Structure formats: C-alpha cells, structure tokens
Amino acid sequence: MKLYRLLTIISLTAFGCSSTMPIYESTLESKFSDNQAGMQLDETSDLSWQVTNDDQYLFVRLATSKRTTQTKILRAGLKIYFDQTGQKAETTYLNFPIFQERQRTSREEMGSRPGRPGQNEERRAFDLSGMIGKTPPDALFVRGEEQMPFNYLSDQEIFKVELSADTSGVLHFYAAIPFEKINPEGLQGISKLSLGIVSGAFEIPVNTGNGMNPPGGGMPGGNPRMAEMQKRMAEMVEPVKIWSGLKLTK
C-alpha cells in the first residue's frame, strides 16, 4: 500500500512538472517570406513572432504595432531565452535592448496604437523611429556563466540584431543566433529547445499631479480618454511573457 502511494505521488509530480507549452515548428530560413504568413500572435501583448533556422543559425523575428509593447521592448529591454531542457530555464539568452530594472514612464510613452482616428496628437507625441535611434547599441548573449557582450551596430560577425520601424508604425525586431553559441555542438547537439520572449516593465507614479492614478485606482467617471489611459498604464506594469517549445528543421 505504501509503495502504491509512493508511486502515485511520483507520477503526479512528474505530470505536474511536464511541459504544457505549445510546440512551434520552425521553417527553413531559405523559405522565409515577409508576408507574415507564418507569424504567431500573442494576443495579450499584440506581439507577432516567428522562428526560422538553417544549419548554422536560429532566426527570431518580432513585430508589434502596440505602443505599450513597443515601449516596454525599447525602454525596459528584451530577453530571448533558449532552454535546451524544453522548459523555462533562464540561463541562456540574448539581451537586447539591455534589460532594465522597472523604471518610470511618461504620458508621451502611453500613446495609442497607430491608425486610431481622432488621436493624431498622441501619434505625433510617440516617436517610434526616435526611440529606436536612442536605443543604446549594447547587447549581451549569456550562456550559463559565460557572458558575450557586443555592439549590435558594429561589424562583428557572430550575432546579428536589427531594430526598425515601417511606415505603418510597426516595430520590427530581428536576431540571428549561431547554434554553436546555444550548444557548442551546434544544431546537431540540440535535441530539445524552448523559446522565451520576455520584456521589461515599468513603474507608474502613484500621483503625478496630472490626474493619472495607478492601475486599479479610481478614475474620473464618464471620461473615456482617461479610462483608456488607465488601461495603458495597467499594461505598462506587466512584462511581455511568451514561451513556446520549438521543433527545429534539421
């Protein structure tokens, strides 16, 4: 009886620790098309993402038109994790823009998504290209205790990282990571892999003197503009968090 109970506990523990992440199947980089047909969408952050690979590199592409998500990536930082256990370990990752501690944000960084009628003033206040231009070029790749800093604007030949904005106000992120930096044996040494996309987040001032309140606080009734501002404030304090298993093309 005791043995049966012990086996039951072990089985439940193993079941509880098993991965429930979805599995994303990578395609060959040579078949990549920029029509976003293979993009996966995280509805919470409105962030689209796609992974491709060849025999040497893993390619990650991100795109979003959501102002709060753009701001969290550009000002609070982004980490892309690579876990060879297929879980959510955070020991191997690309950090660019450099991940920051929670910081404060301003009203201008609360701009709405592009294309909404009646909000031209807010769209002008949110300068996506300007934010990209002000992004520090420092980047970092970490594998366990090993840290590999690099400048993403330099001509170094190991890591490739790009930031850009299109005419529709969409932020695009691109990274090419050598498999040998994830595993010294390269692609053939990777039997299992999961991907994590995690942004930084912000602290919102409790009392800014301009009528803004912290998320969850009361707002003046009947003011849809202020209600929308509060919604965006609540989004700013929550980091983007996306995890998925990867099936690589070999």
C-alpha positions as CSV (number, residue, x, y, z in Angstrom):
1,M,0.0,0.0,0.0
2,K,2.8,2.4,0.9
3,L,4.6,1.5,-2.3
4,Y,1.4,2.2,-4.3
5,R,1.0,5.6,-2.6
6,L,4.7,6.5,-3.3
7,L,4.3,5.6,-7.0
8,T,1.2,7.7,-7.2
9,I,2.9,10.7,-5.7
10,I,5.9,10.3,-8.1
11,S,3.5,10.0,-11.1
12,L,1.5,13.2,-10.1
13,T,4.8,15.1,-9.5
14,A,6.1,14.1,-12.9
15,F,2.8,15.0,-14.5
16,G,2.7,18.4,-12.8
17,C,6.3,19.2,-13.9
18,S,5.8,18.2,-17.5
19,S,5.7,20.9,-20.1
20,T,2.3,22.2,-21.3
21,M,3.9,24.7,-23.7
22,P,2.7,24.7,-27.3
23,I,5.2,23.4,-29.8
24,Y,6.1,25.8,-32.7
25,E,7.6,24.2,-35.8
26,S,10.5,26.2,-37.3
27,T,10.8,26.5,-41.0
28,L,13.9,26.9,-43.2
29,E,15.2,30.4,-43.4
30,S,15.5,30.0,-47.1
31,K,11.7,29.7,-47.3
32,F,11.1,32.8,-45.2
33,S,8.6,35.3,-46.6
34,D,8.0,38.7,-45.1
35,N,4.2,38.5,-45.7
36,Q,3.9,37.4,-42.0
37,A,2.1,34.2,-43.1
38,G,4.0,32.1,-40.5
39,M,3.8,34.7,-37.7
40,Q,2.3,33.6,-34.3
41,L,0.3,36.2,-32.4
42,D,0.3,36.8,-28.7
43,E,-3.0,38.5,-28.2
44,T,-2.2,39.9,-24.8
45,S,0.8,41.9,-26.0
46,D,-0.2,42.1,-29.7
47,L,3.3,40.8,-30.5
48,S,3.7,38.7,-33.6
49,W,6.7,36.3,-33.6
50,Q,8.3,33.8,-36.0
51,V,11.3,31.4,-35.8
52,T,13.3,30.0,-38.7
53,N,16.6,28.3,-38.9
54,D,19.3,26.9,-41.2
55,D,22.1,24.6,-40.3
56,Q,24.1,27.3,-38.5
57,Y,21.7,30.0,-37.2
58,L,18.4,30.4,-35.4
59,F,16.5,33.4,-36.6
60,V,13.9,35.2,-34.5
61,R,11.6,37.9,-35.8
62,L,9.2,40.0,-33.8
63,A,6.7,42.7,-34.9
64,T,4.1,44.8,-33.0
65,S,2.1,48.0,-33.5
66,K,1.0,48.2,-29.9
67,R,2.5,51.3,-28.3
68,T,2.8,49.8,-24.8
69,T,4.6,46.7,-26.1
70,Q,6.9,48.8,-28.2
71,T,7.8,51.0,-25.2
72,K,8.4,48.0,-23.0
73,I,10.8,46.5,-25.5
74,L,12.7,49.7,-26.4
75,R,12.9,51.3,-23.0
76,A,12.7,48.5,-20.5
77,G,14.5,45.9,-22.5
78,L,14.0,42.4,-24.0
79,K,15.4,39.0,-23.3
80,I,15.0,36.0,-25.6
81,Y,15.7,32.7,-23.8
82,F,16.8,29.4,-25.2
83,D,16.3,26.4,-23.0
84,Q,17.6,23.0,-24.0
85,T,15.5,21.2,-21.4
86,G,12.4,22.3,-23.2
87,Q,11.2,24.1,-20.1
88,K,11.5,27.8,-18.9
89,A,15.1,27.9,-17.7
90,E,16.7,31.4,-18.0
91,T,20.4,30.6,-18.1
92,T,20.9,31.1,-21.9
93,Y,19.6,34.2,-23.5
94,L,20.0,37.2,-25.8
95,N,19.6,40.5,-24.0
96,F,18.8,43.4,-26.4
97,P,17.9,46.1,-25.8
98,I,19.7,45.7,-22.5
99,F,17.1,44.5,-19.9
100,Q,16.5,47.3,-17.3
101,E,15.0,47.2,-13.8
102,R,11.5,48.5,-13.6
103,Q,11.5,52.2,-14.4
104,R,9.1,55.1,-14.6
105,T,7.4,56.1,-17.8
106,S,5.8,59.3,-19.1
107,R,2.5,60.3,-20.6
108,E,4.1,60.5,-24.0
109,E,5.0,56.9,-23.8
110,M,1.4,55.9,-23.3
111,G,0.5,56.7,-26.9
112,S,-2.2,54.6,-28.5
113,R,-1.8,52.2,-31.4
114,P,-1.3,53.9,-34.8
115,G,-4.3,54.4,-37.1
116,R,-6.9,55.3,-34.5
117,P,-9.0,58.2,-35.7
118,G,-9.1,61.3,-33.6
119,Q,-5.7,60.7,-31.8
120,N,-3.3,62.5,-34.2
121,E,-1.8,64.5,-31.4
122,E,-0.9,61.3,-29.4
123,R,0.6,59.7,-32.5
124,R,2.8,62.7,-33.1
125,A,4.0,62.6,-29.5
126,F,5.0,58.9,-29.8
127,D,8.1,58.9,-32.0
128,L,8.9,55.3,-32.7
129,S,11.8,56.0,-35.0
130,G,13.2,58.4,-32.5
131,M,13.0,55.8,-29.7
132,I,14.9,53.3,-31.9
133,G,17.6,55.9,-32.6
134,K,18.0,56.5,-28.9
135,T,18.3,52.8,-28.1
136,P,21.8,52.1,-26.7
137,P,23.8,49.7,-29.0
138,D,24.9,47.5,-26.2
139,A,23.8,43.9,-26.4
140,L,24.6,40.7,-24.4
141,F,24.5,37.0,-25.0
142,V,24.7,34.8,-21.9
143,R,25.2,31.0,-21.7
144,G,25.5,30.0,-18.1
145,E,28.5,31.7,-16.5
146,E,29.8,32.9,-19.9
147,Q,28.8,36.4,-21.0
148,M,29.4,37.7,-24.5
149,P,28.8,41.5,-24.8
150,F,28.6,43.0,-28.3
151,N,27.6,46.2,-30.1
152,Y,24.7,45.5,-32.4
153,L,25.6,48.3,-34.7
154,S,29.2,47.1,-35.2
155,D,30.5,44.9,-37.9
156,Q,31.1,41.9,-35.6
157,E,30.3,38.6,-37.4
158,I,28.8,36.5,-34.6
159,F,25.4,37.9,-33.7
160,K,23.0,39.8,-36.0
161,V,20.4,42.1,-34.4
162,E,18.2,44.7,-36.1
163,L,15.6,47.2,-35.0
164,S,13.4,49.1,-37.5
165,A,10.0,50.8,-37.9
166,D,7.9,50.7,-41.0
167,T,5.6,53.5,-42.4
168,S,2.6,52.0,-40.5
169,G,4.2,52.4,-37.1
170,V,5.1,48.8,-36.6
171,L,8.3,47.9,-34.7
172,H,10.3,45.1,-36.2
173,F,13.0,43.1,-34.3
174,Y,15.3,40.6,-35.9
175,A,18.0,38.4,-34.4
176,A,20.3,35.7,-35.8
177,I,21.8,33.5,-33.2
178,P,24.5,30.9,-34.0
179,F,23.5,27.5,-32.8
180,E,27.1,26.9,-31.5
181,K,26.5,29.7,-29.0
182,I,23.5,27.9,-27.7
183,N,25.2,24.5,-27.8
184,P,28.9,24.0,-28.6
185,E,27.9,21.1,-30.9
186,G,25.7,23.3,-32.9
187,L,22.3,22.3,-34.3
188,Q,23.1,18.6,-34.2
189,G,23.7,18.9,-30.4
190,I,20.3,20.3,-29.7
191,S,17.7,17.6,-29.2
192,K,15.1,19.8,-27.4
193,L,14.6,23.6,-27.3
194,S,12.1,26.1,-26.0
195,L,12.0,29.8,-26.6
196,G,11.1,32.6,-24.2
197,I,10.3,36.2,-25.2
198,V,10.3,38.4,-22.1
199,S,10.3,42.2,-21.9
200,G,10.9,44.6,-19.1
201,A,8.1,46.6,-17.4
202,F,7.5,49.9,-15.8
203,E,6.6,51.5,-12.5
204,I,3.7,54.0,-12.8
205,P,3.9,57.0,-10.4
206,V,1.2,56.9,-7.8
207,N,0.4,60.6,-8.0
208,T,1.8,62.5,-11.0
209,G,-0.3,65.6,-10.4
210,N,-1.9,65.3,-13.8
211,G,-4.9,63.2,-12.9
212,M,-3.2,59.9,-13.5
213,N,-3.7,57.2,-10.9
214,P,-2.1,53.8,-10.5
215,P,-3.6,50.7,-12.2
216,G,-6.7,49.6,-10.3
217,G,-7.3,53.1,-8.8
218,G,-10.4,55.1,-9.4
219,M,-10.7,57.3,-12.5
220,P,-13.0,60.3,-13.0
221,G,-16.3,58.9,-14.2
222,G,-17.5,59.4,-17.7
223,N,-14.1,60.2,-19.2
224,P,-13.3,57.6,-21.9
225,R,-9.9,59.2,-22.7
226,M,-8.8,58.8,-19.1
227,A,-10.2,55.3,-18.9
228,E,-8.1,54.4,-22.0
229,M,-5.0,56.0,-20.3
230,Q,-5.6,53.9,-17.2
231,K,-5.8,50.7,-19.4
232,R,-2.5,51.5,-21.0
233,M,-0.9,52.2,-17.6
234,A,-2.0,48.8,-16.4
235,E,-0.4,47.2,-19.5
236,M,2.9,49.0,-18.9
237,V,3.5,47.4,-15.5
238,E,3.1,43.8,-16.9
239,P,6.0,42.4,-18.9
240,V,5.5,40.6,-22.2
241,K,5.9,36.9,-21.5
242,I,5.8,34.3,-24.3
243,W,7.1,30.8,-24.0
244,S,6.9,28.0,-26.6
245,G,8.6,24.7,-27.4
246,L,10.5,24.7,-30.7
247,K,10.8,21.9,-33.3
248,L,13.8,22.8,-35.4
249,T,14.3,21.9,-39.0
250,K,17.3,19.7,-39.5
